[in-house]
Amino acid sequence: MSVTDTEAAGSAPGPAVGTAPAVLTPRLRLVLVLLLATQFMLAVDFAILNVALPVIGKGLGFSMANLQWIATSFALCAAGFTLLFGRVADLFGRRRLFLCGLVVLGAASLVGGLARNPEMLITARVFQGLATAAVTPAGLSLMTTSFPEGPLREKALGLNGALMSTGFTTGAILGGLLTDLLSWRWAFFVNVPVALTVLLVAPRIIKESRPDERPKLDVPGAVSVTLALLAIVFGLTQAGEKGWGSAGALLSLAAGVVLLLVFYAVERKVSAPLVPLGVLGKRSVAWGNVAGLIAFLTETSLVFPLTLYLQNVLGFSPLAAGLSFGVLGLGTVTGGTTAPKIIGMIGSKRTLILGGILQTVFTAALLGLGDDRSWMWLMLIASFAGGVGNMLVIVGFMVTATSGLADHEQGLATGLATMTQQVGITMGTPIMSAVATGAMAGVGASAILGGLKVAIAVNAAIVLVGVLTSALFLRDARSTARSTARSTAR
């Protein structure tokens, strides 16, 4: 069984980890299917409307300036409230919050599909974002508490990562198909039957999970960190829309940093902090989340320059461009299904490094792309192999950042991991958009390709930074285990 990187000394004692089941029981298999289906649906939600935005804007009377709020209103709530809801799940019951979030998600999706004006649609997107912020960490913590540390948890997290990443690709394709064949409204309606099915089955299959004693909720910490995340995500979206030098982006990002400092000061003093600093002090949590942030930021944002390459340089249609990303989806599925085996053989730290090196090499390979369709072979091979590497990092990050913690801290750990995911996804595209746009000198396909290559080079460099942080700051699983054993013997 793989022991994930944890602190050997100077931290609170870790949980006593029981013997993990060797095989999936029928009940655990059904629990896994339900949780995976829900996480896949949430991942699809992130991308499904992107293709449909112009059609929605025309149908409901959105101005071009306000069209981005269809995505921004969702991202603000999904990223801003996820840490708070992750802790609420710990305190009041993970299954309870999971089910309540699904009710809100189903209702908001129905309202969104029936929307008759921009205000109605934006309201639905806000509640979809809040529901995602509740369901994602609650679902992940149910997964980590249902599957004890060991091969089964690693397999569950591997499948979850693969389906989640595939969901982003599927969402873009599904959004185009639904919009072309039916209506953009079905991008909302598709959530309703999935949510209803899980709501009917989950209460009978998934056991409630919560601590015996409920500590007091850290309200000042919850308010400060939620406002900080909202400010940071808003600043990032403003940077993507108006540029990194715009007053709105700089003021929002500065306010977010100040609020994070306030949050840190609050957490040092309260008796029951929202995020115990001892948890953040664990290398596995802190540096595992850094690796995860970089993994989500880079691979999801790489879709942006590649979409421009396929449509504006090679002249593919939006649907054909979306279908091309199916190869990236296959790479993520391959990486997600093989990651648990690799972690079992070499440990989570080495898996993070191996995956990061693969992603770096094949992202850098995209710098060789040319301006005609004969170069499609390079894009397809590099995106497949890069997707494999990226998913090795994502699964390694999830295993690292959620292991070595007691069950009552799993909602916090998965809340942090979910926040990392949401912020990474939100940050990536504005960064790559700003880099690519700033590097485009002139007009025409060659100028566009030049700007995209600068963005791809920056993307590869960021991945390499993630490799170096994992190599330098994460402890080797085997040496940590030996150190812990010696400390226990003494």
Secondary structure, DSSP 8 states (H G I E B T S, - for coil): -------SSSS----------SS--HHHHHHHHHHHHHHHHHHHHHHTTTTTHHHHHHHHT--HHHHTHHHHHHHHHHHHSHHHHHHHHHHH-HHHHHHHHHHHHHHHHHHHHT--SHHHHHHHHHHHHHHHHHHHHHHHHHHHHHS-TTHHHHHHHHHHHHHHHHHHHHHHHHHHHHHHHT-TTHHHHTHHHHHHHHHHHHHHHS-----SS-----HHHHHHHHHHHHHHHHHHHHHHHH-TT-HHHHHHHHHHHHHHHHHHHHHHH-SS-SS-HHHHTSHHHHHHHHHHHHHHHHHHHHHHHHHHIIIIIS---HHHHHHHTHHHHHHHHHHHHHHHHHHHHH-HHHHHHHHHHHHHHHHHHGGG--SSGGGHHHHHHHHHHHHHHHHHHHHHHHHHHHSSS-GGGHHHHHHHHHHHHHHHHHHHHHHHHHHHHHH--SSSHHHHHHHHHHHHHHHHHHHHHHHHHHHHHS--HHHHHHHHHHHHH-
